[in-house]
Amino acid sequence: MIKKHLFLIVCLALVFSLAFGCCTMRPAEADASPTPEASPEASPETTPDATTEPTATPEASPEPTPEATEGPAIYTNPLTGEATSTDYSGQRPVAVMVENNRIIGGPVIPMFGINEADILYEMEVEKITRCMAVYMDISDVGQICPVRSARTYFVSAALAYDAIYVHRGYSAEGLDRADYMLAEHFTSDNVDLGEGNSYNIDSYPNTGEHSMCTSGELLTEHFETAGVQTQHESGSWDYGLLFAEDAAPTDGQTANTVRIVFPEMKITSFTYSAEQGGYIGNNWDQEWTDGNTGTAGAFQNVLVLDSPTQIGIDAKWHSSIVTYDHEGSGYFCNGGYCEPITWSRGGLDEPFRYYRQDGSELELGVGRTYVAFISTAYGGVTFG
């Protein structure tokens, strides 16, 4: 009996010790196992991998990239030196012939679209002058008129820019054969205005040849439908032009006024306006305004180039002006000052180049340029 009681006591003690041992083991096991707060592996929000992985793709990045915040790339208009958001490096300019005349015994014929020209040429034709407006981008130009016929020296000047050439008719008689030069050097980029790309205005109903107009919109549509090549074949073009923000030749002579005398005493003059930032023209004894706006546009640069000239070379009283394979003298005006320069041009596929008296290349002022070809034998230029 006593043995039986001892056996029960031993069993109870063993059970009690095992139970007590299990209870005392649990806290130790809990301490050996870290809590989620203490474990870096248990918190995705605090791991470097979890924060960098979403930013590996643009969609998950909350911050814009540097390219998105810098805006569009800045390019330069190669005819004016002005900053632009459009890349014109491969685009061909457009050159349009514009009449500069007055009705005999009547008013001056308004000229439309000249204020938007990057470069405006004026040269002798018969006993008056004619202009050629050169646009780097014609798409937004409004009405352009009166559009008139081509002359060989204007065609030559357009070739210096590899420009699309727009005109209405051409000289094809005597010694001035613009049709020959057009046929030899232009193909689909010779745009002789007609139905679909021009219209007539009735301001001067008795002078129909002075009433033909076009526009940037019409020409842009025509270029597309007619397959006109609007890009340079070489991918780019050397226009021979350099620009500087401050190009005024202050070491030259004062040129607040510029008076240009063409053959047959057609006179164009300019007055420098600091307020308008350039030279304001006077044409046919009145301010040279654009018919689209009724205002006169400022030219930052005035180039007057002396060139061998003949007038009345045939029965049509055509002129002959040398515009290539020549080196000549001239003047550059900017900011109310002018200086003597030289100009040169090789073949028809080469640009005009301009040099200062020390032989360095001339830098034009940023902005629009007026170019006159004159002959000191028949006219000239004075400054004041």
DAHURA-V740769 format. One line per field, one symbol per residue. ss: DSSP state (@ for helix, = for strand, . for the rest). psi: psi as a letter, one per 30 degrees, with the letter a starting at -180 (. if undefined). burial: + if it has 9 or more other ideal C-beta (glycine too) atoms within 8 Angstrom, else -. A space follows every 10 residues. Layout:
ss = ???
psi = ???
burial = ???
//
This chain:
ss = .@@@@@@@@@ @@@@@@@@@@ @@@@@@@@@@ @@...@@@.@ @@.@@@.@@@ @@@@...@@@ .....@@@@@ ....==.... ..==...... =..======= .=.....=.. ==.@@@..== =====..=== =====..... ..===.=..= .@@@@@@@@. ...====..= .==..==@@@ @@@@@....= ==......== .......@@@ .====@@@@@ @@@@@@.... =......... ..==...... ..==..==== =.@@@.==== ===....=== ===..==..= .......==. ======..== .........= =....===== ====..==== =====..... ..===..... =..==...== ====.....= ===.
psi = eeeeeeeeee eeeeeeeeee eeeffeeeee efjkleefjf ffjefgkeef efeegfkeef kfklleefff alkkakjfff gkklgkjgef kklkkkkkkj lkkkgalkkk kkgfffkekk kklkkbgall ljkkkejfeg kbkjlkkall lefeeeeeff ghlkkkljal kglbfjieee eeeffkcfgj jjkakfgllk lgeiffiefg fklaleeeee eeeeefhkjf kkefflkjfg kllkejgkif galkifkkjk jllggkkklk kkjeefhakk lkkhglkilk fefglklkkf kjkjkkkkkk lhfafghllk kkglhlkala kkkkgglllk llllkclfgl lkkkklfgfl kkklkkalkk kkklkfffba kll.
burial = ---------- ---------- ---------- --------+- --+---+--+ ---------- +--------- ----++++++ +--+---+-- ++++++++++ --+----++- ++++++++++ +++++--+++ ++++++-+-- ++++++++++ ++++++++++ ++++++++-+ +-++-+++++ ++------+- +-+---++-- ---+--+--+ ++++++-+++ +++----++- -+----+-++ +-++--+++- -+--+-++++ ++++-+-+++ +++----+++ +++----+++ ++---+++++ +++++++-+- +-++-+++++ ++++-+-+-+ +++++-+++- +++++----+ ++++++---- -+-+++++++ +++++--++- +-+-
//
